[in-house]
Amino acid sequence: MEKSFSFQTHLLHNKWKMDEETGAVSVPIQHASTFHQFDFDTFGKYDYSRCGNPTREALEDTIAELEGGVRGFAFSSGMAAISTAFLLLSKGDHVLITEDVYGGTYRVVTDVLSRFGIEYTFVDMTNLHEVACNIRPNTKVIYLETPSNPLLKITDIRGVVKLAKAHGCLTFLDNTFSTPALQRPLELGVDVVLHSATKFLAGHSDVVAGLAVVRDEQLGKKLYQLQNAFGAVLGVQDAWLVLRGLKTLHVRLHYASQSAMKIAQFLKNHPKVEEVYYPGLSNHQGHAIHRNQADGFGAVLSFRLADEDAVRTFVQHVKIPVFAVSLGAVESILSYPAKMSHAAMPKKEREKRGITDGLLRLSVGLEAAEDLIADFEHALSYVGEKHFA
């Protein structure tokens, strides 16, 4: 990244700011599935679009540069990126994974990797002692998600990386909530950064995409072999949409994060809200650690009402946010983890992690914070009185 440029400027002024041949200020969309080879003995850079495509490459190079890595990879979804990265593991290997993890990641670890003889252990990764005690001789990957989904738990990235290096483990980190605009894990020693680019990076609820970035060239070669072998690559039209979304990432995330702080403070002081989970609040566990490893608190928060009935009432009366899966869009999205993002997780496992039937997750969009607060205050007025223990 050009040292004289801020992150905000670099989103617009980089290698891909214009097409060298035409001067176009938008990356060309190359729909070709195959490429003519002009030399019988020496093939060109591109031959088949599963193996490489100029439009996808533009996105892959861009995310690698923004994350400070050596190589990027664009996949057909966030789960395709995560699953392909997990294929670096082999039968008999062990993965240590944060217990408060996205439901889709939980599912691929417990339902898929386990079938291929890959062992796993879920731990409270906010507790470095617990992490250290659960590293085995066959542990090959420590998987982090910070801030985590949906309770916004904070993991000490440097602390886990130090443990991983001492035991010869790779570290994977899902950076979807923060993006490189707020947190750059590779600079803290993480080996593979993963994204659901569907969320903040693309930002407009109109594309499904996943990204991965590595900090080591040899690891990049291994991940490329897997990407090419399994073929869950991102289409060129979708790659272009993510590139377009990246141009406004900073301004979107900055504004939405400011609104999230205001909403979190409002909810924290509301008598019908039992708990608010947002790293920007000074009483949030891990607040100080997050401040030390990230440049902002993000636009996602969760809050807990008394029970499912309270959630139902609130959702029925709230007007502005869409009630849907996903997050990171220009519109605010209200989600119910128990039936949406973490539906793949058994109820017993959800509750053990604090993902109760009264929990809601809010991804704050670009609406005026005052309008959202007024909307929430109105909806909460219909919720029954807070249940005190």
Secondary structure, DSSP 8 states (H G I E B T S, - for coil): --TTS-HHHHTTSSTTSS-TTT--SS------SB---S-SSS--S-SBTTT--HHHHHHHHHHHHHHT-SEEEEESSHHHHHHHHHTT--TT-EEEEESS--HHHHHIIIIIGGGGT-EEEEE-TT-HHHHHHT--TTEEEEEEESS-TTT-----HHHHHHHHHHTT-EEEEE-TTTHHHH--GGGGT-SEEEEETTTTTT-SSS---EEEEES-HHHHHHHHHHHHHH--B--HHHHHHHHHHHTTHHHHHHHHHHHHHHHHHHHHT-TT--EEE-TTSTTSTTHHHHHHH-S---SEEEEE-SSHHHHHHHHHH--SSEE-S---SSS-EEE-TTTTTTTTS-HHHHHHTT--TTEEEEE--SS-HHHHHHHHHHHHTTS------
